[in-house]
């Protein structure tokens, strides 16, 4: 389609030039008529390219107002990538781009300001709050299970009175007897209101509720955002779906991009069927498919498609790249042998034309990642990590305690402008984020509390450099040149908790996601034995190897490091005893509860909040064990 008198940017971009380099299906998606557009974009098909080009093309063709354009993502990283790509077109104006939580927070604060009401802040320590609501029941554990159950209910927009039965019907765990669960759920919600704090899900709940009660508020939202796009739309849960419908008028202008084959968040409330169920999809939607995979070699695409086929699912994906290296399938005798093999493979993969950041090791669960990460570090290989330690938590606490704009600005200046801190210091990094926050909020009242909420929902936080070791879920939307998918075996994939057909199907899609993160080379490993238990290859693997790789003995330096033991102190002893107790209850290895590295970091930083514990371990561990862990630390230190 060609337009006469096309708008043109200073750099010479026009609507036609935006289409340069797109294939036929991508062009069809970008230039689709205004209305409901559903793009089924397979892995590596260029969905971010299509989404950003759609915004640029609509703007330059004169069919959309850039200032009234909204793009919703699921991650900050995706939002940042979209902003970066759109900036290249030098459009006259900027769209609003952010996560579901960030956009909902903005709209909620806007509504509260219009009504002269004070904004609540995100709860600082959910486990502590829940412990107080549970009373004596918290002594027996289950704090994190309660929070997970409540989060699931929030995602499904289920009231406390109906939550227990809904959880049971869905095959989910109800941590307490039904009546007591309902009572604690209600107490938790009441306590949040009394303290003026909210959960992340409350942002969207507030917008959905207020829009239903106040048509003027709903109309103001739709006037503000007339053109809406959603990335990874297959991952919407019912609450996010309801939030999206609030944004859309009777005749919506909406562009949805997603891939049902990458729907992997069912455990968290996501429903891939929502991708197809917005009113009008069956009759009025323009549906475009993007089957071409420009990321992966044909060999990688084949093994990924085959993994889905093992569960009876079909992926319409065709590699557009030349043939590459054969996908390696490596059988290991034990978890230790697997860790050593991975270290060797990572060292070999690093070369003059491939940096450490081009390499990733992907795992199903964090406990597998911990051992691999420790082995790589011991071998002198830099490991990239987004986990934050106690210094980060303390810097955040200092900033969020400040009472106004002037105090925030002064605190940041004292750190950034005096030369006493380096860019690696947590205080320096938080101070830079404070300045970013103040630059983004030049008008209106701000303080440490509002900065804290912004940090949770909107800030782009850089990570350290090196090889990445992360879970399949965390790898979603990412890609690397060289990928090792570790632990692809029975009990891990499908995970032993996947007891239903739908859960097993989601595990197959999870395998597909992990395998398609690799662009050039892919290695898949599994073990015959893990944590003293027999395992064996995942049923999603199309074929297996029978040869057990020979692992080189570690050099003397590695043996020396392995023999070293950190100096013990009372806190370390207490943590070790706590870890052993939890391992016995769970009938698992102590390292599966808390790795030695994590324990050393906890001894060093002595965390006092759930967030600080999450920074030293992971969010799943923190949700389950933070309250108990902090109590153990306090007892050992006599505080």
Order of alpha helices (4+ residues) and beta strands (2+ residues): alpha-alpha-beta-alpha-beta-alpha-beta-alpha-beta-alpha-alpha-alpha-alpha-beta-alpha-alpha-beta-alpha-beta-alpha-beta-beta-alpha-beta-beta-alpha-beta-alpha-beta-alpha-alpha-alpha-alpha-beta-alpha-beta-alpha-beta-beta-beta-alpha-alpha-alpha-alpha-alpha-alpha
